[in-house]
Amino acid sequence: VDFKCMVDKVVIDHEEKTIQPYDLKVTWNVENFTDNYYLYRKTYLQASLYYIGLIMHFQELFLDYTILPMKFVVADSLNYMNPLIYKLTKDDLKAGFVGFYNNGKKHRGLRDIINDLKFHKESNIWNISKDNYDKRGLVNLNIKYE
């Protein structure tokens, strides 16, 4: 599946031989970025997609350089709070690609979403998810009782 990506800023450090991508975000509460933006808006998908795109774009040009995980520069929309820089790890990028659980909630990864998109494009079935299509429309509630 072809994608277009536009990273806000990429810093290439020729001395350290690193490539650092940055993305700028503006939100009303910079200190709650993880829950109220990153997870809610599924920004982990963006981070993983950008990382893969940077590898594909730069791997031939800068063979001996390391592409670092994304950093989100998060500013306050009212300009009241200081901006914060949220640093991702390679584990964060992997989680964005393969999916993960956070506080008991499943967050689907880029890999599954791409596979679903391929299914929909090939089958031209758009009115049901691939998962529910595979289950023939039978869905368990899966409520976790404490």
N, C-alpha and C positions, 0 to 999 in steps of 0.2 A: 504494500500500500504506500503510495507516495504521499508525503507530507511537506508542507512549507513551514519553516520556522524562522523567527526573527528574534534573536537574542538581543536584549537591550544594550549590553556592553560586553566586550571580550577584551581582556588584557593579556597580551603575550609578553612574557618576561623572558628575554633571550639569555639573561645571565643564569637564572634558575631553571630555564628550559621548561616553563610551565605555561599553561593556557587556562586562564581563570574566567569563566562566564559569570555574568551578573544579570539579574533581572530586577527591575524596579517595580515596587508595588506601593499602592497608597490605600490605607484603610483607616477606619476611625479609631482603632485601638491597636497600636503596634505591639503591645505586650501580649495580646491574645491572638496573634497572627496564626499560630499553629492550629488552633481549633476553629476560629472564626473565619479563616481565609484558606490556609493551606489544605486542610482536610475538607472543609465545607465546599470550596470551589474546585476541589480535586487538582490543585496546583502540582501535586506530586507527579501527575501525568505529564504536565508541561516540563517539569525538571528532567524527567527521564527521557522524554522525547528530544529535548535540547541536547542532552549529554550524548545520546546516540548520534544525533545530527552533527555535533561537533567532531565526534570521532570520525564519522564518514567524510566530513569536509577537510579536516586537518591531518588525517593520518598519513597521507602521501606527502604533504607539504612539510610537515614537521615530524619526521619519523622518530626522533629521540626526545620529543617533548611529552610531558605528562599533562593530560587534560584533567583539571581539578573539578570536583563536584560543584554544582551551582551554589551561588550565594544570592539570597534575596535581600535587597536593600529595601526596607519597609519604612515608609514615611507616614506621618499622621496627617489626615486630610484637613484638619483644622490648624496644623502647624503648632500645636500645643506641646506635644511630647517629642522628645528626641527620637530621631530615626534609629532603628536597630538593624543589624545585619544578621540574618539567619543563615548559618552555614549548614549545608547538607553534607552527609557522609556518603561513601560508596554504598553502604548498607541502605541508606535512605533511597538512593537511586535504584538499587536493586528492588526494594520494596515497591517503588512506584512502577516498576516494570512487571514484576510477578504478582503483585497484590499483597495485602497484609491485613491484619486485624488490629484495631485500636479500640480499647474499652469495649470489647465484645462485638464491635461492628466491623463487618467485612468491607474492605475497600478493594475494588477490583483493579487489577493492574493493566498497564498498557498492552501487554501481550494478549490478555483475554479480550480486550476491547477490539484490538486489531483482528483477532480471529473471528469475533462476532461480525465485524464489518465485512470481512471476506465472505463469510457465510451469507450475509444478507445480499451482498452484491452478486454472488454466484447463483443463489437460489431465487432472488427477487422476492423474498418473503420479508416484509418489513413490519408486519403487524404483531409480531411475537418475538421475544428474545430467543436466541439460539438455545440457551439452557432450557427454557420452557418448551421449546419445540422438540428438543431431544427427549424431554420427559413426557412428551405427548400431552402436555397441558395439565399434568398432575403435579401439584405443588404441596409440599409439606409446610406446615406453619413454622416449625423450627423455633418456637419460643423457648427461651432459656429461663427456667424458673430458679430463683435463688432460695 
